[in-house]
């Protein structure tokens, strides 16, 4: 699927340099994957302390 985005050129160049990718596409794909993973982790972190468990159960 082709998608056109308007991205800050300086930010994209910095992401390319930091990520070490050769293409903008590879950079954007990895950034999106990391973003999704981080958001999922954030949702899991919200659950800490909300679930009751017992240490003595097997």
C-alpha distance matrix in Angstrom:
0.0 3.8 6.4 10.0 12.7 16.5 17.9 21.6 22.0 25.0 23.3 20.4 23.1 25.1 22.3 21.8 25.5 26.1 23.3 24.2 20.7 20.5 17.1 15.6 12.3 14.7 16.6 14.1 12.8 16.5 17.5 15.2 16.5 20.0 19.6 18.7 21.5 24.0 23.4 24.0 27.1 28.3 28.3 30.2 32.7 33.4 34.9 37.4 40.9 39.8 40.3 43.9 44.8 48.1 48.9 51.6 49.5 48.5
3.8 0.0 3.8 6.8 9.9 13.5 15.2 18.9 19.1 22.3 21.1 18.1 20.7 23.1 20.7 20.1 23.8 24.8 22.4 23.2 19.7 19.1 15.4 13.6 10.9 14.0 15.6 13.1 12.8 16.6 17.2 15.4 17.4 20.5 20.0 19.7 22.7 24.7 24.3 25.5 28.4 29.3 29.6 31.8 33.9 34.6 36.4 38.9 42.3 41.5 42.3 45.9 46.9 50.3 51.0 53.9 51.9 51.1
6.4 3.8 0.0 3.8 6.5 10.2 12.1 15.9 16.6 19.9 18.5 15.9 18.9 21.1 18.9 18.8 22.6 23.4 21.4 22.6 19.5 19.3 15.5 12.9 10.8 14.0 14.7 11.6 12.1 15.8 15.5 13.6 16.3 19.0 18.0 18.1 21.4 22.9 22.2 23.9 26.7 27.2 27.6 30.2 32.0 32.5 34.6 37.1 40.4 39.6 40.7 44.4 45.7 49.1 49.9 52.9 51.2 50.6
10.0 6.8 3.8 0.0 3.8 7.0 9.5 13.1 13.8 17.3 16.4 14.1 17.0 19.5 17.9 17.9 21.5 22.7 21.2 22.4 19.5 19.1 15.3 12.3 11.3 14.8 14.8 12.0 13.5 16.9 16.1 14.9 18.0 20.2 18.9 19.7 23.0 24.0 23.5 25.6 28.2 28.3 29.1 31.8 33.3 33.8 36.2 38.5 41.8 41.2 42.5 46.3 47.7 51.1 51.9 55.0 53.5 53.0
12.7 9.9 6.5 3.8 0.0 3.8 6.0 9.7 11.1 14.3 13.2 11.4 14.7 16.8 15.4 16.0 19.5 20.4 19.3 20.9 18.5 18.6 15.1 11.6 11.3 14.5 13.5 10.5 12.8 15.7 14.1 13.2 16.8 18.3 16.7 18.1 21.4 21.8 21.4 23.9 26.2 26.0 27.1 30.0 31.0 31.5 34.2 36.3 39.6 39.1 40.7 44.5 46.0 49.4 50.2 53.4 52.1 51.8
16.5 13.5 10.2 7.0 3.8 0.0 3.8 6.8 8.6 11.9 11.3 10.4 13.4 15.5 14.9 15.9 18.9 20.0 19.6 21.3 19.3 19.4 16.2 12.6 13.3 16.4 14.7 12.1 15.1 17.5 15.4 15.1 18.9 19.8 18.1 20.0 23.1 23.0 22.7 25.6 27.6 27.0 28.5 31.4 32.1 32.5 35.4 37.4 40.5 40.3 42.2 45.9 47.5 50.9 51.6 55.0 53.9 53.8
17.9 15.2 12.1 9.5 6.0 3.8 0.0 3.8 5.9 8.7 7.6 6.9 10.1 11.8 11.3 12.7 15.5 16.4 16.4 18.2 16.7 17.2 14.4 10.7 12.1 14.6 12.2 10.1 13.6 15.2 12.8 13.4 17.0 17.4 15.9 18.4 21.2 20.8 20.9 24.0 25.6 25.1 26.9 29.7 30.1 30.8 33.8 35.4 38.6 38.7 40.6 44.3 45.8 49.1 49.6 53.0 52.1 52.0
21.6 18.9 15.9 13.1 9.7 6.8 3.8 0.0 3.8 5.6 5.3 6.3 8.7 10.1 10.7 12.4 14.4 15.5 16.3 18.1 17.2 17.9 15.7 12.3 14.5 16.5 13.6 12.3 16.0 16.9 14.3 15.6 19.1 18.8 17.4 20.4 22.8 21.9 22.4 25.7 26.8 26.1 28.3 31.0 30.9 31.7 34.9 36.2 39.3 39.7 41.8 45.4 46.9 50.1 50.5 54.0 53.4 53.4
22.0 19.1 16.6 13.8 11.1 8.6 5.9 3.8 0.0 3.8 5.4 5.1 6.1 8.6 9.8 10.4 12.3 14.2 15.1 16.1 15.3 15.4 13.5 10.5 13.5 15.4 12.8 12.4 16.2 17.0 15.0 16.8 20.1 19.9 19.2 22.2 24.4 23.7 24.6 27.8 28.7 28.4 30.8 33.2 33.2 34.3 37.4 38.6 41.8 42.4 44.3 47.8 49.1 52.2 52.3 55.8 55.2 55.0
25.0 22.3 19.9 17.3 14.3 11.9 8.7 5.6 3.8 0.0 3.8 5.5 5.1 6.2 8.6 9.8 10.6 12.2 14.0 15.2 15.3 15.9 14.8 12.3 15.5 16.6 13.5 13.7 17.5 17.5 15.3 17.7 20.7 19.8 19.3 22.7 24.4 23.3 24.6 27.8 28.3 27.8 30.6 32.8 32.4 33.7 36.9 37.7 40.9 41.7 43.7 47.2 48.4 51.4 51.3 54.9 54.5 54.4
23.3 21.1 18.5 16.4 13.2 11.3 7.6 5.3 5.4 3.8 0.0 3.8 5.5 5.1 6.2 8.6 9.9 10.5 11.9 13.9 14.0 15.3 14.1 11.3 14.0 14.7 11.2 11.1 14.7 14.5 11.9 14.3 17.2 16.2 15.5 19.0 20.7 19.5 20.8 24.0 24.5 24.1 26.8 29.0 28.6 29.9 33.1 34.0 37.2 38.0 39.9 43.4 44.6 47.6 47.6 51.2 50.7 50.7
20.4 18.1 15.9 14.1 11.4 10.4 6.9 6.3 5.1 5.5 3.8 0.0 3.8 5.4 5.0 6.1 8.7 9.9 10.3 11.8 11.1 12.1 10.4 7.5 10.3 11.3 8.2 8.3 12.0 12.3 10.4 12.8 15.6 15.3 15.1 18.2 20.0 19.6 20.9 23.8 24.6 24.7 27.2 29.3 29.3 30.8 33.7 34.8 38.1 38.8 40.5 44.0 45.0 48.0 48.0 51.4 50.7 50.4
23.1 20.7 18.9 17.0 14.7 13.4 10.1 8.7 6.1 5.1 5.5 3.8 0.0 3.8 5.4 5.0 6.2 8.6 9.8 10.4 10.3 10.8 10.2 8.4 12.0 12.4 9.5 11.0 14.4 14.2 12.9 15.8 18.2 17.6 18.0 21.2 22.5 22.1 23.9 26.6 27.1 27.3 30.1 31.9 31.8 33.5 36.4 37.2 40.5 41.5 43.1 46.5 47.3 50.2 49.9 53.3 52.8 52.4
25.1 23.1 21.1 19.5 16.8 15.5 11.8 10.1 8.6 6.2 5.1 5.4 3.8 0.0 3.8 5.4 5.1 6.1 8.3 9.8 10.8 12.4 12.4 10.8 13.9 13.6 10.2 11.7 14.9 13.8 12.1 15.4 17.5 16.1 16.7 20.2 21.0 20.1 22.2 25.0 25.0 25.2 28.2 29.8 29.3 31.2 34.2 34.6 37.9 39.1 40.8 44.1 44.9 47.7 47.2 50.7 50.4 50.1
22.3 20.7 18.9 17.9 15.4 14.9 11.3 10.7 9.8 8.6 6.2 5.0 5.4 3.8 0.0 3.8 5.4 5.1 5.7 8.1 8.5 10.9 10.6 8.8 11.2 10.4 6.8 8.4 11.4 10.0 8.4 11.9 13.8 12.6 13.4 16.7 17.6 17.0 19.2 21.8 22.0 22.5 25.3 26.9 26.7 28.7 31.5 32.1 35.5 36.6 38.0 41.4 42.1 44.9 44.5 48.0 47.4 47.0
21.8 20.1 18.8 17.9 16.0 15.9 12.7 12.4 10.4 9.8 8.6 6.1 5.0 5.4 3.8 0.0 3.8 5.6 5.3 5.8 5.6 7.3 7.5 6.8 9.7 8.8 6.0 8.8 11.4 10.5 10.2 13.5 15.1 14.5 15.9 18.9 19.6 19.7 22.0 24.2 24.5 25.4 28.1 29.5 29.6 31.8 34.3 34.9 38.5 39.5 40.7 44.0 44.5 47.2 46.8 50.1 49.5 48.8
25.5 23.8 22.6 21.5 19.5 18.9 15.5 14.4 12.3 10.6 9.9 8.7 6.2 5.1 5.4 3.8 0.0 3.8 5.6 5.3 7.3 8.9 10.4 10.4 13.4 12.0 9.4 12.4 14.8 13.2 12.8 16.4 17.6 16.5 18.1 21.3 21.5 21.2 23.8 26.1 25.9 26.7 29.8 30.9 30.6 33.0 35.6 35.8 39.3 40.6 41.8 45.0 45.4 47.9 47.2 50.6 50.2 49.5
26.1 24.8 23.4 22.7 20.4 20.0 16.4 15.5 14.2 12.2 10.5 9.9 8.6 6.1 5.1 5.6 3.8 0.0 3.8 5.6 8.2 11.1 12.4 12.1 14.4 12.5 9.5 12.3 14.2 11.8 11.2 15.0 15.7 13.9 15.7 19.0 18.8 18.2 21.1 23.3 22.7 23.6 26.8 27.7 27.3 29.8 32.3 32.3 35.8 37.3 38.5 41.6 41.9 44.4 43.6 47.0 46.7 46.1
23.3 22.4 21.4 21.2 19.3 19.6 16.4 16.3 15.1 14.0 11.9 10.3 9.8 8.3 5.7 5.3 5.6 3.8 0.0 3.8 5.5 9.0 10.2 10.3 11.8 9.3 6.8 9.9 11.2 8.6 8.9 12.6 12.9 11.7 14.0 16.9 16.6 16.7 19.7 21.5 21.2 22.6 25.5 26.2 26.3 28.9 31.1 31.4 35.0 36.2 37.2 40.3 40.5 43.0 42.3 45.6 45.0 44.2
24.2 23.2 22.6 22.4 20.9 21.3 18.2 18.1 16.1 15.2 13.9 11.8 10.4 9.8 8.1 5.8 5.3 5.6 3.8 0.0 3.8 6.6 9.1 10.4 12.3 9.6 8.2 11.9 13.0 11.0 12.1 15.5 15.7 15.0 17.5 20.1 19.8 20.2 23.2 24.8 24.6 26.1 29.0 29.6 29.7 32.5 34.6 34.8 38.4 39.7 40.5 43.5 43.6 46.0 45.1 48.2 47.7 46.7
20.7 19.7 19.5 19.5 18.5 19.3 16.7 17.2 15.3 15.3 14.0 11.1 10.3 10.8 8.5 5.6 7.3 8.2 5.5 3.8 0.0 3.8 5.6 7.4 8.8 6.2 5.8 9.6 10.4 9.3 11.0 13.9 14.3 14.5 16.9 19.1 19.3 20.3 22.8 24.3 24.7 26.3 28.8 29.6 30.2 32.7 34.8 35.4 39.1 40.0 40.7 43.9 44.0 46.6 45.9 49.0 48.1 47.0
20.5 19.1 19.3 19.1 18.6 19.4 17.2 17.9 15.4 15.9 15.3 12.1 10.8 12.4 10.9 7.3 8.9 11.1 9.0 6.6 3.8 0.0 3.8 7.0 8.7 7.3 8.0 11.3 12.3 12.1 13.9 16.4 17.1 17.8 19.9 21.9 22.5 23.6 26.0 27.5 28.1 29.7 32.1 33.0 33.7 36.1 38.2 38.9 42.6 43.5 44.1 47.4 47.5 50.1 49.5 52.5 51.5 50.3
17.1 15.4 15.5 15.3 15.1 16.2 14.4 15.7 13.5 14.8 14.1 10.4 10.2 12.4 10.6 7.5 10.4 12.4 10.2 9.1 5.6 3.8 0.0 3.8 5.3 5.4 6.4 8.8 10.1 11.0 12.5 14.5 15.7 16.9 18.5 20.3 21.5 22.8 24.6 26.2 27.3 28.8 30.8 32.1 33.1 35.2 37.3 38.4 42.1 42.6 43.4 46.8 47.1 49.9 49.6 52.6 51.5 50.4
15.6 13.6 12.9 12.3 11.6 12.6 10.7 12.3 10.5 12.3 11.3 7.5 8.4 10.8 8.8 6.8 10.4 12.1 10.3 10.4 7.4 7.0 3.8 0.0 3.8 5.5 5.0 6.1 8.5 10.0 10.5 12.2 14.2 15.4 16.3 18.3 20.0 20.9 22.4 24.4 25.7 26.7 28.7 30.4 31.3 33.1 35.4 36.7 40.3 40.7 41.8 45.3 45.9 48.8 48.7 51.9 50.8 49.9
12.3 10.9 10.8 11.3 11.3 13.3 12.1 14.5 13.5 15.5 14.0 10.3 12.0 13.9 11.2 9.7 13.4 14.4 11.8 12.3 8.8 8.7 5.3 3.8 0.0 3.8 5.4 5.2 6.1 8.6 9.9 10.6 12.2 14.2 15.2 16.5 18.3 19.9 21.1 22.7 24.3 25.7 27.3 28.9 30.2 31.9 34.0 35.5 39.2 39.3 40.1 43.6 44.2 47.2 47.2 50.3 48.9 48.0
14.7 14.0 14.0 14.8 14.5 16.4 14.6 16.5 15.4 16.6 14.7 11.3 12.4 13.6 10.4 8.8 12.0 12.5 9.3 9.6 6.2 7.3 5.4 5.5 3.8 0.0 3.8 5.6 5.2 6.2 8.5 10.0 10.6 12.3 14.1 15.5 16.5 18.3 20.1 21.3 22.6 24.3 26.1 27.2 28.5 30.6 32.5 33.7 37.4 37.8 38.4 41.8 42.1 44.9 44.7 47.7 46.5 45.4
16.6 15.6 14.7 14.8 13.5 14.7 12.2 13.6 12.8 13.5 11.2 8.2 9.5 10.2 6.8 6.0 9.4 9.5 6.8 8.2 5.8 8.0 6.4 5.0 5.4 3.8 0.0 3.8 5.5 5.3 6.2 8.6 10.0 10.7 12.2 14.4 15.5 16.4 18.4 20.2 21.1 22.4 24.6 26.0 26.8 28.8 31.0 32.1 35.8 36.4 37.3 40.7 41.2 44.1 43.8 47.0 46.0 45.2
14.1 13.1 11.6 12.0 10.5 12.1 10.1 12.3 12.4 13.7 11.1 8.3 11.0 11.7 8.4 8.8 12.4 12.3 9.9 11.9 9.6 11.3 8.8 6.1 5.2 5.6 3.8 0.0 3.8 5.5 5.1 6.1 8.6 9.9 10.4 12.3 14.2 15.2 16.4 18.4 19.9 20.9 22.7 24.5 25.5 27.2 29.5 30.9 34.5 34.8 35.8 39.4 40.2 43.2 43.3 46.5 45.4 44.7
12.8 12.8 12.1 13.5 12.8 15.1 13.6 16.0 16.2 17.5 14.7 12.0 14.4 14.9 11.4 11.4 14.8 14.2 11.2 13.0 10.4 12.3 10.1 8.5 6.1 5.2 5.5 3.8 0.0 3.8 5.5 5.2 6.2 8.7 9.8 10.7 12.3 14.2 15.5 16.7 18.4 20.0 21.5 22.9 24.4 26.2 28.1 29.6 33.3 33.4 34.1 37.6 38.2 41.2 41.3 44.3 43.0 42.1
16.5 16.6 15.8 16.9 15.7 17.5 15.2 16.9 17.0 17.5 14.5 12.3 14.2 13.8 10.0 10.5 13.2 11.8 8.6 11.0 9.3 12.1 11.0 10.0 8.6 6.2 5.3 5.5 3.8 0.0 3.8 5.4 5.0 6.1 8.5 9.9 10.5 12.1 14.2 15.4 16.4 18.2 20.1 21.2 22.3 24.5 26.4 27.6 31.3 31.7 32.4 35.8 36.2 39.0 38.9 42.0 40.8 40.0
17.5 17.2 15.5 16.1 14.1 15.4 12.8 14.3 15.0 15.3 11.9 10.4 12.9 12.1 8.4 10.2 12.8 11.2 8.9 12.1 11.0 13.9 12.5 10.5 9.9 8.5 6.2 5.1 5.5 3.8 0.0 3.8 5.5 5.2 6.1 8.7 9.9 10.5 12.3 14.3 15.3 16.3 18.5 20.1 20.8 22.7 25.0 26.2 29.8 30.3 31.4 34.9 35.6 38.6 38.6 41.9 41.0 40.4
15.2 15.4 13.6 14.9 13.2 15.1 13.4 15.6 16.8 17.7 14.3 12.8 15.8 15.4 11.9 13.5 16.4 15.0 12.6 15.5 13.9 16.4 14.5 12.2 10.6 10.0 8.6 6.1 5.2 5.4 3.8 0.0 3.8 5.4 5.0 6.2 8.6 9.8 10.6 12.4 14.2 15.2 16.7 18.6 19.9 21.4 23.5 25.2 28.8 28.8 29.9 33.5 34.4 37.5 37.8 41.1 39.8 39.3
16.5 17.4 16.3 18.0 16.8 18.9 17.0 19.1 20.1 20.7 17.2 15.6 18.2 17.5 13.8 15.1 17.6 15.7 12.9 15.7 14.3 17.1 15.7 14.2 12.2 10.6 10.0 8.6 6.2 5.0 5.5 3.8 0.0 3.8 5.4 5.3 6.2 8.6 10.0 10.7 12.4 14.3 15.7 16.8 18.4 20.4 22.0 23.5 27.3 27.4 28.0 31.4 32.0 35.0 35.2 38.3 36.9 36.2
20.0 20.5 19.0 20.2 18.3 19.8 17.4 18.8 19.9 19.8 16.2 15.3 17.6 16.1 12.6 14.5 16.5 13.9 11.7 15.0 14.5 17.8 16.9 15.4 14.2 12.3 10.7 9.9 8.7 6.1 5.2 5.4 3.8 0.0 3.8 5.5 5.1 6.0 8.6 9.9 10.5 12.1 14.3 15.3 16.2 18.5 20.5 21.5 25.2 25.8 26.6 30.0 30.6 33.5 33.5 36.8 35.8 35.3
19.6 20.0 18.0 18.9 16.7 18.1 15.9 17.4 19.2 19.3 15.5 15.1 18.0 16.7 13.4 15.9 18.1 15.7 14.0 17.5 16.9 19.9 18.5 16.3 15.2 14.1 12.2 10.4 9.8 8.5 6.1 5.0 5.4 3.8 0.0 3.8 5.5 5.2 6.2 8.7 9.9 10.5 12.5 14.4 15.2 16.8 19.2 20.6 24.2 24.5 25.7 29.3 30.3 33.5 33.9 37.2 36.3 36.1
18.7 19.7 18.1 19.7 18.1 20.0 18.4 20.4 22.2 22.7 19.0 18.2 21.2 20.2 16.7 18.9 21.3 19.0 16.9 20.1 19.1 21.9 20.3 18.3 16.5 15.5 14.4 12.3 10.7 9.9 8.7 6.2 5.3 5.5 3.8 0.0 3.8 5.5 5.2 6.3 8.7 9.9 10.8 12.6 14.3 15.7 17.5 19.5 23.0 22.8 23.8 27.4 28.4 31.7 32.2 35.4 34.1 33.8
21.5 22.7 21.4 23.0 21.4 23.1 21.2 22.8 24.4 24.4 20.7 20.0 22.5 21.0 17.6 19.6 21.5 18.8 16.6 19.8 19.3 22.5 21.5 20.0 18.3 16.5 15.5 14.2 12.3 10.5 9.9 8.6 6.2 5.1 5.5 3.8 0.0 3.8 5.5 5.1 6.2 8.6 10.0 10.7 12.3 14.5 16.0 17.4 21.1 21.3 21.9 25.4 26.0 29.0 29.3 32.5 31.3 30.9
24.0 24.7 22.9 24.0 21.8 23.0 20.8 21.9 23.7 23.3 19.5 19.6 22.1 20.1 17.0 19.7 21.2 18.2 16.7 20.2 20.3 23.6 22.8 20.9 19.9 18.3 16.4 15.2 14.2 12.1 10.5 9.8 8.6 6.0 5.2 5.5 3.8 0.0 3.8 5.4 5.0 6.1 8.7 9.8 10.4 12.5 14.7 15.8 19.4 20.0 21.1 24.6 25.5 28.6 28.8 32.3 31.5 31.5
23.4 24.3 22.2 23.5 21.4 22.7 20.9 22.4 24.6 24.6 20.8 20.9 23.9 22.2 19.2 22.0 23.8 21.1 19.7 23.2 22.8 26.0 24.6 22.4 21.1 20.1 18.4 16.4 15.5 14.2 12.3 10.6 10.0 8.6 6.2 5.2 5.5 3.8 0.0 3.8 5.4 5.0 6.4 8.7 9.8 10.8 13.2 15.0 18.5 18.4 19.9 23.5 24.9 28.3 29.0 32.4 31.4 31.7
24.0 25.5 23.9 25.6 23.9 25.6 24.0 25.7 27.8 27.8 24.0 23.8 26.6 25.0 21.8 24.2 26.1 23.3 21.5 24.8 24.3 27.5 26.2 24.4 22.7 21.3 20.2 18.4 16.7 15.4 14.3 12.4 10.7 9.9 8.7 6.3 5.1 5.4 3.8 0.0 3.8 5.4 5.2 6.4 8.7 10.1 11.4 13.5 17.0 16.7 17.5 21.1 22.2 25.6 26.4 29.6 28.3 28.4
27.1 28.4 26.7 28.2 26.2 27.6 25.6 26.8 28.7 28.3 24.5 24.6 27.1 25.0 22.0 24.5 25.9 22.7 21.2 24.6 24.7 28.1 27.3 25.7 24.3 22.6 21.1 19.9 18.4 16.4 15.3 14.2 12.4 10.5 9.9 8.7 6.2 5.0 5.4 3.8 0.0 3.8 5.4 5.0 6.1 8.7 10.1 11.2 14.9 15.4 16.2 19.7 20.5 23.6 24.0 27.4 26.6 26.7
28.3 29.3 27.2 28.3 26.0 27.0 25.1 26.1 28.4 27.8 24.1 24.7 27.3 25.2 22.5 25.4 26.7 23.6 22.6 26.1 26.3 29.7 28.8 26.7 25.7 24.3 22.4 20.9 20.0 18.2 16.3 15.2 14.3 12.1 10.5 9.9 8.6 6.1 5.0 5.4 3.8 0.0 3.8 5.4 5.0 6.4 9.1 10.4 13.8 14.2 15.9 19.4 20.9 24.2 24.9 28.5 27.8 28.5
28.3 29.6 27.6 29.1 27.1 28.5 26.9 28.3 30.8 30.6 26.8 27.2 30.1 28.2 25.3 28.1 29.8 26.8 25.5 29.0 28.8 32.1 30.8 28.7 27.3 26.1 24.6 22.7 21.5 20.1 18.5 16.7 15.7 14.3 12.5 10.8 10.0 8.7 6.4 5.2 5.4 3.8 0.0 3.8 5.4 5.2 7.0 9.6 12.8 12.2 13.7 17.5 19.2 22.7 24.0 27.3 26.3 27.0
30.2 31.8 30.2 31.8 30.0 31.4 29.7 31.0 33.2 32.8 29.0 29.3 31.9 29.8 26.9 29.5 30.9 27.7 26.2 29.6 29.6 33.0 32.1 30.4 28.9 27.2 26.0 24.5 22.9 21.2 20.1 18.6 16.8 15.3 14.4 12.6 10.7 9.8 8.7 6.4 5.0 5.4 3.8 0.0 3.8 5.4 5.4 7.2 10.8 10.7 11.4 14.9 16.1 19.5 20.5 23.8 22.9 23.5
32.7 33.9 32.0 33.3 31.0 32.1 30.1 30.9 33.2 32.4 28.6 29.3 31.8 29.3 26.7 29.6 30.6 27.3 26.3 29.7 30.2 33.7 33.1 31.3 30.2 28.5 26.8 25.5 24.4 22.3 20.8 19.9 18.4 16.2 15.2 14.3 12.3 10.4 9.8 8.7 6.1 5.0 5.4 3.8 0.0 3.8 5.3 5.5 9.0 10.0 11.5 14.8 16.2 19.4 20.1 23.7 23.4 24.3
33.4 34.6 32.5 33.8 31.5 32.5 30.8 31.7 34.3 33.7 29.9 30.8 33.5 31.2 28.7 31.8 33.0 29.8 28.9 32.5 32.7 36.1 35.2 33.1 31.9 30.6 28.8 27.2 26.2 24.5 22.7 21.4 20.4 18.5 16.8 15.7 14.5 12.5 10.8 10.1 8.7 6.4 5.2 5.4 3.8 0.0 3.8 5.6 8.1 8.1 10.5 14.0 16.2 19.7 21.0 24.5 24.1 25.4
34.9 36.4 34.6 36.2 34.2 35.4 33.8 34.9 37.4 36.9 33.1 33.7 36.4 34.2 31.5 34.3 35.6 32.3 31.1 34.6 34.8 38.2 37.3 35.4 34.0 32.5 31.0 29.5 28.1 26.4 25.0 23.5 22.0 20.5 19.2 17.5 16.0 14.7 13.2 11.4 10.1 9.1 7.0 5.4 5.3 3.8 0.0 3.8 6.2 5.3 6.9 10.6 12.7 16.3 17.9 21.2 20.5 21.9
37.4 38.9 37.1 38.5 36.3 37.4 35.4 36.2 38.6 37.7 34.0 34.8 37.2 34.6 32.1 34.9 35.8 32.3 31.4 34.8 35.4 38.9 38.4 36.7 35.5 33.7 32.1 30.9 29.6 27.6 26.2 25.2 23.5 21.5 20.6 19.5 17.4 15.8 15.0 13.5 11.2 10.4 9.6 7.2 5.5 5.6 3.8 0.0 3.8 5.5 6.9 9.8 11.4 14.5 15.6 19.2 19.1 20.7
40.9 42.3 40.4 41.8 39.6 40.5 38.6 39.3 41.8 40.9 37.2 38.1 40.5 37.9 35.5 38.5 39.3 35.8 35.0 38.4 39.1 42.6 42.1 40.3 39.2 37.4 35.8 34.5 33.3 31.3 29.8 28.8 27.3 25.2 24.2 23.0 21.1 19.4 18.5 17.0 14.9 13.8 12.8 10.8 9.0 8.1 6.2 3.8 0.0 3.8 5.7 7.6 9.9 12.8 14.3 17.8 18.1 20.3
39.8 41.5 39.6 41.2 39.1 40.3 38.7 39.7 42.4 41.7 38.0 38.8 41.5 39.1 36.6 39.5 40.6 37.3 36.2 39.7 40.0 43.5 42.6 40.7 39.3 37.8 36.4 34.8 33.4 31.7 30.3 28.8 27.4 25.8 24.5 22.8 21.3 20.0 18.4 16.7 15.4 14.2 12.2 10.7 10.0 8.1 5.3 5.5 3.8 0.0 3.8 6.6 9.7 13.2 15.5 18.6 18.2 20.4
40.3 42.3 40.7 42.5 40.7 42.2 40.6 41.8 44.3 43.7 39.9 40.5 43.1 40.8 38.0 40.7 41.8 38.5 37.2 40.5 40.7 44.1 43.4 41.8 40.1 38.4 37.3 35.8 34.1 32.4 31.4 29.9 28.0 26.6 25.7 23.8 21.9 21.1 19.9 17.5 16.2 15.9 13.7 11.4 11.5 10.5 6.9 6.9 5.7 3.8 0.0 3.8 6.5 10.2 12.7 15.5 14.7 16.8
43.9 45.9 44.4 46.3 44.5 45.9 44.3 45.4 47.8 47.2 43.4 44.0 46.5 44.1 41.4 44.0 45.0 41.6 40.3 43.5 43.9 47.4 46.8 45.3 43.6 41.8 40.7 39.4 37.6 35.8 34.9 33.5 31.4 30.0 29.3 27.4 25.4 24.6 23.5 21.1 19.7 19.4 17.5 14.9 14.8 14.0 10.6 9.8 7.6 6.6 3.8 0.0 3.8 7.0 10.1 12.5 12.1 14.7
44.8 46.9 45.7 47.7 46.0 47.5 45.8 46.9 49.1 48.4 44.6 45.0 47.3 44.9 42.1 44.5 45.4 41.9 40.5 43.6 44.0 47.5 47.1 45.9 44.2 42.1 41.2 40.2 38.2 36.2 35.6 34.4 32.0 30.6 30.3 28.4 26.0 25.5 24.9 22.2 20.5 20.9 19.2 16.1 16.2 16.2 12.7 11.4 9.9 9.7 6.5 3.8 0.0 3.8 6.6 9.1 8.5 11.1
48.1 50.3 49.1 51.1 49.4 50.9 49.1 50.1 52.2 51.4 47.6 48.0 50.2 47.7 44.9 47.2 47.9 44.4 43.0 46.0 46.6 50.1 49.9 48.8 47.2 44.9 44.1 43.2 41.2 39.0 38.6 37.5 35.0 33.5 33.5 31.7 29.0 28.6 28.3 25.6 23.6 24.2 22.7 19.5 19.4 19.7 16.3 14.5 12.8 13.2 10.2 7.0 3.8 0.0 3.8 5.5 5.8 9.1
48.9 51.0 49.9 51.9 50.2 51.6 49.6 50.5 52.3 51.3 47.6 48.0 49.9 47.2 44.5 46.8 47.2 43.6 42.3 45.1 45.9 49.5 49.6 48.7 47.2 44.7 43.8 43.3 41.3 38.9 38.6 37.8 35.2 33.5 33.9 32.2 29.3 28.8 29.0 26.4 24.0 24.9 24.0 20.5 20.1 21.0 17.9 15.6 14.3 15.5 12.7 10.1 6.6 3.8 0.0 3.8 5.7 8.3
51.6 53.9 52.9 55.0 53.4 55.0 53.0 54.0 55.8 54.9 51.2 51.4 53.3 50.7 48.0 50.1 50.6 47.0 45.6 48.2 49.0 52.5 52.6 51.9 50.3 47.7 47.0 46.5 44.3 42.0 41.9 41.1 38.3 36.8 37.2 35.4 32.5 32.3 32.4 29.6 27.4 28.5 27.3 23.8 23.7 24.5 21.2 19.2 17.8 18.6 15.5 12.5 9.1 5.5 3.8 0.0 3.8 6.7
49.5 51.9 51.2 53.5 52.1 53.9 52.1 53.4 55.2 54.5 50.7 50.7 52.8 50.4 47.4 49.5 50.2 46.7 45.0 47.7 48.1 51.5 51.5 50.8 48.9 46.5 46.0 45.4 43.0 40.8 41.0 39.8 36.9 35.8 36.3 34.1 31.3 31.5 31.4 28.3 26.6 27.8 26.3 22.9 23.4 24.1 20.5 19.1 18.1 18.2 14.7 12.1 8.5 5.8 5.7 3.8 0.0 3.8
48.5 51.1 50.6 53.0 51.8 53.8 52.0 53.4 55.0 54.4 50.7 50.4 52.4 50.1 47.0 48.8 49.5 46.1 44.2 46.7 47.0 50.3 50.4 49.9 48.0 45.4 45.2 44.7 42.1 40.0 40.4 39.3 36.2 35.3 36.1 33.8 30.9 31.5 31.7 28.4 26.7 28.5 27.0 23.5 24.3 25.4 21.9 20.7 20.3 20.4 16.8 14.7 11.1 9.1 8.3 6.7 3.8 0.0
